[in-house]
Amino acid sequence: MPMPRARLAAAVALLATLAGGCATNPVTGRTDVVTMSEAQEISIGQQEHAKVLQQYGRYDDEALQAYVNEIGQRIAAVSHRPNLQYTFTGLDSETVNAFALPGGYVYITRGIMAYLNSEAELVAVLGHEVGHVTARHAVRQATGATATGIGATLIGILTGSGDLAAVANYAGSALVSGYGRDMELEADDIGAQYLGRLGYDPDAMIDVVRLLKNQEMFEIQQARQEGRAPRVYHGVFATHPDNDTRLKEVVAAAHKAGTTADTRPDGRQVYLEHISGLPFGPSRAQGVVRGSRFYHADMAFTVAFPTGWTVQNLPDKVVGFTPQKDAFLELSAMPVPPNTDPRAFLTRNLAGTPLTDAEPLQVNGLPGYTAVAREVALPWGNRGPARFAVVYYNNLAYVFRGATRLNGAMSGTDPFFLSSIKTFRRLRDNEFALAEPDRIELLKATPQTRIEQLAKDSPIRKYPAEQLRLLNDLYPDKEPTPGQTVKVVD
């Protein structure tokens, strides 16, 4: 059957675009073959911005947001694309991360900000991310992805289901995996240039690499011991250590390029005062874990998991699991549909699944319903029974799900599930303090100040001495100098 003319024309047009789309790189001045205009780049950033905020949450501290934006806009003004409209956002996440979307959307987590120790280091991180934007790294990667996937794209067009959204998806993947060594090094180079243009010492880029590389190494060690995937930052230090020859070369080049006549101090004290009070670990809006009990101040509830279980506070749920990871109980929340009681809510969400042991619940004065679903998909890749329960509180349905790896172990573990579910209750007035997060505070070191002593008084449960050294760039065994402002956790 002959190909329709319109479809053939579309295929030819795509080939021409992929083969001939050119633009001058704002940083290098060289011609790049790209398939995305600046308008498309900005449009992608706008579309994905809402998704980023939904996933991470915007950190609720307007003074700190204003500070991050002010620093970011100063960088943008001396960047290679000063006419682009930039948006700088602090994210409410304890993960150590910073990234940029195409079109000028730049993000930094409070998790990474906790480990920085000066304004110059903040400029280094934001400057690195602005460098990805000004050098159009996401656009260049998307072009490469489009070119290598040309066959699949043409097939899509020829079958009538072509969709160029894959380009945006590919650009977004760089936020997680990084851009590769060459682009990351180029972003370091650009960030070092911006440090110099603003009057900061470009060596701050190396300082950031060192302190965050230490944090990364420690996180990998912790993750290995805890049997989980490490949460490490993809960008500014993931591809090279602070003693990397190429990194030192690009920083030296930034020195030689010259700096503004108005040199600046590193802004250590100013920066530390801005992050004083920053949550270390989960924030109030995310809830906190104390031992085996979870507290949420904003939602005003608490729940206890079985003693000895590990409790993880994830973005969309709280999960407790046994040391052997052969049983789990998770809690999530969702809106209550209109005119739906707990029984109808649970049975509707488990429609088509055989239920046993179904009964109403009264959990500390709150209405609920529970049942065992006999055959559902389990996290271990098998199928089996699971305990479900829903408790209504403050117009939200709090949904529990508990299961065991081995079906035969369910009868012995189910009483623990029910016992934990029945601990769900409103926060008491004297418990709201327990729901407050641990926060970074500042103190002046004296000749007697020692990290080990500070660690003894710290609420940090695991490796407090190592964490305090990482926070203050004293890892692995340095001590504060007298008069130094030190970050502690309180």
N, C-alpha and C positions, 0 to 999 in steps of 0.2 A: 504494500500500500504506500503510495507516495506521501512524503512529509508535507503537512500543511505549510503554505508559504509564510504565514505569520510566525509560525514556530521556528521555521528555518531561519527567518530574519533575526529572531531573538537570539538564536544560537550564534549566528555570525556576529551579532553586535556584542555578545558577551566575550567572544574570542578577541574581538578588536579591543575591547576594554582591557582585558587581561594582558594583552600583548603591548598596548600602547599608552596606558595611563601613566603620566609622568608628572612629577611635582618637584620643586626645589626644596630640599631638606632645610628647615629653618636653622639648624645647628651647624651642619657641615657645609652648606652651600652647594652640595652636590645634587645631581638629579636622581631621584628615587622613582622606581616604577611602583605605583600604588593604584589601588582600585577603589579608594574611598576619598571623597572630597572632604574639605574641612566641615562643611555643613552636615554631611553624614556622620562625621566623627563626633560633632557636638550633639547631634540627635541621639546617637547611641549612648553617650554619657548621660543625657537627660533621662532617657528611658531606664537605664540601669541604676541611676541614683536612688530612685524610690525603692528598688529591690535591696540595695545595700542597706539603706536605713531600716527596712523591715527586718532584714536578717540580723543585723548587729545591734540596732538601736542607737540613737543619737545620745551622747552623754549629756545628762541634765545638769550642766554647770555653765551658765551663760558667760561668766567672767573668764573661765578657761577657754570656752569656744571663741570668745572675742580675741583672746591672746593668740590662739592658734591661727585664727584668720588674719590677724594683724601681721604676724610673722610671715604667713604664707603670701599675703598680698605684697609685702616688701620683696619677697623672692620673685613673684610674678612680674613686678615692675622692672626688674633688671634681667629678666629671662629673654630667651630668643624669640618668644611669642608674647610680647607684652600686651598686645591688643586682644588676646583671648580672654574671655571672662572666666575667672577661676573661682571655684567653690572649695573651701577647705572645711573639713568636718572632723570633729573628735568623736570617735565611736565608743559606745559603752561596752567594751569587751576587754577581758583580762588577757586575751591572747596577745603575743608580741608581734605586731604587724603594722604595716603601712602600705598603701597601694594607691594607684591612680587609675581612673577610667579615662577612656578617650575623651577629648574635648575639654579638659581642664578640671575634672572632679578629683580632688585629692583627699585621702582619708588617713587618719592616724588613730590608733587605738590608745586608750588610757593605759593598756598593758605595756606598750612599748615606752610610753612617756614616763612610766614609773622608773625605768632603768636609765633614762637619760639624766645628765647632771649639769647641763648648761644650755643657754639659749643657742650657742653655736652648734651644739649637737642636735638641737631641734631643727635648726636651719639645714644641717647636713642631711637629716632624714627627709624633711619636706623638699629640700632642693633636689635630692636624688629622685623623688617621685615626680616633681615638676620636670626633671630632665627626661623622664620617660614620655611625658606629654609633649614637651617641646621638640624632642627628636622623633616623635610620632612612632614610637616603638610598637604600640598595639596595632596601628594602621599597617606598618610594615610586616608585622607577623600575620595579620589577617590577609594581606596580599599574598604572602608565601603560601598560606593555607589554601587560599582560593586557587592559586596557580597549580599546586600539587594535586588538588582535588578537582581539576577541571573536568575529568571524565565523568565523575559522579554528578557535577553540576549540570553538564550537558544532558546527561541521562534524565535528570529531573526536569529540565526544560522540554526535552523531547517527549516525555510522558505526560506533560501538563502539570507537574507538581514541583516545578523549580521554586526554590525558596532561598533568597540570599541572606536570610536571618542567620544562617550558619556562620557567616562572616563575623557577625556580632558575637555569637557564641564562642568562636575561636578567640576573638580578642579578649573576651572575658576570662578565658582559661588562663591567660597570662597572669591574672591577678592571683591565682593560686599557685601556679608552678614556677613563676618567674619567667624572664625573657631569654634566658641563656647567658652564658658567661660574657660574650662580647657586648651585648646590649646592657647588661648590668654594669659592666665596667665603664661603658660610655656614660651611663647615668651617674656613676660615681664621679667621673670626670666633669660632667656638666654641673653636678651638685657642688663640687669643689670650686669650680669657677664662680658659682653664685655666692658661695661663702666669701670668696675674695672680693667680688664686686660690692658686697655689703659691708666690707671692712673686717670680717671675721678671719681668723687664721684657717686656711684650707686644711690644715692638719686635723681639724675637728672631724673630718670624714674618717680618718684613720682611727681616731678615738672611738667613734661610734662603732666601727667595725670590730675593734678589740672588745669593747664591753659587751656588745651584743653577741659576738662569737662565743664569749665565755658563758653567757646566759644560754645560748643554744647548746653548747657542749653539756652543760649541767642538766638542761631539760631532757636531752637524749638519754643521759645516764638515769635520770629519774624515771622516764618512760619505760626504759628497759627493765628496771626493777619492779615497776608496777604493771608490766605486761600490757602496755597500751602504746598507741602511736604517739610520737613526739609532736608537740605543737610548736613549730619553729617558723621563723620569719623567712619569707621567700627571697627577699631582695638584697638589701644593701650589703649584707655580709655573707649571704648563703653561698656565693661562688668563689670566695677567696678569703684567707685570713688577713689580719692586719699587717703581717710582714710580707705580703705578696708583692713581688717586684713590680708588676704592672700597675697595681694600685698605687704604690709609692711614686711611680713615674707620672701618673696622671695628676697626683696631688702636687708633685714638684712642678709640673707644667703650669698648674694653676697659680703657684707662687710666682713663676717667671712671667706669667701674663700680666702681673701687676694687680694691685688692689686699689680701692678707692683711697683718696687722700685721708679720709676720716676713718682711721682704724678704730675698731671697737674692742672692748674687753669681751671675754667669752660669755658674760652675763650669767654666771653660775648662780649668784644669790637671787637675782631676779627670777630666774627659771624655777629654782627650788621653792620660792615663795608662792609662785603660781600653782605648783602641784601639791602644795601642802594641803592635806585633807583628801587627797585623791584615794579612792578605794583601792586596796591591794587584795586582789581576789575578786569575788563577785561583788556587785554593787547592791545598794538597797533595793533598786528596782528589779534585781534578779533573784533576791533571796539569798540566804546564807546557810551553810551546813555547820552545825556544832555537834561534833561526835556523830551519833546516829540519828540526830533530829534535824529537820529542816524548818527554818523560820522564814516567813515572808512578811515584812512590815507593811508594805503598801497594800497587799491583799489580806493582811491581818489574819493569817492562819499559821498553824504549825502541824507537823506530822512526824511520827517517829518510825524509823525502820528497824528491823531486828538487830539486836546487839551483835557486834562483830562483823556486820556487813559493811561493805564500802558504799558510800553514798556519793553520787556525782550529780552536780547541778548543771544540766545541759540547757541550751537556749530554749528548747521547746518542751522540756520535761525534767523531772527529777527521777533518778534511777538508783535503786539499791540492789546490790547483788552479793552473793556469798563469796568468800575468799577463793573458792574453786571455780567461780563463775558458772555454776551449774544450776542456779536459780536466780530469778530477779523479780523485783516488784517496781513498777514505774507509775508515776503520777503525772497527768497532764490536765489542762483546763481548757474548756471551750464554752461559748455562750449557750444558755438554755433556750431552746426553741420555744416560741409562744405556745401556751396551753399544753405543755408536755410535762407529765409527772416523771419521777425518776424511773419507774418501771417501764413506761412507754419509751423513754429516752434510751435505756439500755437495750431493750428488745428490738427497737428500731435499728440501732447501730449494729446489732448482731443478727439481723434478719437473715434467715436461711441457715443459721447455725443451731444445731440441737443444744438445748440448755437443760442443765440439771441443777439441783440445790438452789433454785431461785427463791428468793425471799426478800421482803422489805427490810430496810435497815433504819435504825435511829442511832446516829453517830453523834454523841454528845449534844443531843437536842436538834441535830440537823437531819433532814429527810434524805433517804437514799434507797438503793436497791442493789442486790448482788446476785450473781449466778455464775455457774461454771459452764463455759463453752467447751463442748466435748472434743471438737476437732477444728483447730485453727493453726495457721502458719506460725512457727516459732522462730526466734532469732538464730537458732543453731542450724537452720535449714531443713528441719523436720516438721512434722505436724503432731499435735497432741492437745491435751486439755489446758485450759487457762482460766484462772479466777478473774472475773471482771466485777467491778463495783463502781457506782456513781454516787456522789454525795453533792447535794445542792447547797450552795452558800453564796450569798451576795450576788445573785443573778448569774452565777457561773456553775457549770457542771464539772466537778472534779472527778476525773475518770482514773480508776486504778486498773492495772493489768499485771497479773503475776503468773509465772509459769516455771517449770523445771525442765532441764534438758532431757531427763529420762522420764517417760510417762509414769513408770511405776513409783517414782519418788514424789509424785504430786500429792498423794494422800497424806504423806508425812510432813510436807512443807505447807500445805494449804492452811493449817491452823495459824502458822506464822503470818501468812498473808492477811487473814482475817483479823488477827490481833493488831497488825500495823494499821490496817484500814480504820479500825475503830479508835486509833489514837488521833485521827484528824479532828481538829477543833479550832475554835476562835483563839486568837492570841489574848492572853491576859494582860492587864495594864502593866504589870511588872516584867513582862517578857519582851516588850518592844525594844528594850536596850539590847537584848540578845540577838535581835533581828538586824541590828545595825552592822554594817560591814567593818572590817578592819581597815584602817586608814593610815596613809603616810603622814608622819609628823616630823618636825625638825628639831634638832638640838645642837648645841655647840659642844664640841669635844673638848675635854680637859686633858691634862697630862695623864690622868688615870683612866680615861675612856678606853675600853677594850670591847671588841666585837663579841667575844664569848660571854661577857657579862651582860651586854645588851640583849643577846640571844636568850638568856635565862629569863628575862622579863618580857619577852616578846610573845604575842599570841600566835605567831607562825608555828604551825604544828609540825611540819616536816622540814628538817635541815634549816633551822632558823639562822644559824651563824653563816652558812653558805649563802642564804638568800640575802641577808643584810650586807654581806660583802659584795654580792652581785649588784645590789641596788646602789651601792656607793662606789662602784668601780674599784673595789679593794680585793677582788678575787684573784688568787685563791687564799692568800694568807697575810695580806697587808692590814695595818691598823690605821685608824684616823690620826691625823696630826692635830695637836692642840690648837683650838680656835676654828677648826674646820666645821662647817655646817654638815651634819650627818642626818641622813634619812633613817628613821626607825618606823616600825609599824605598831600601832596602838589601837 
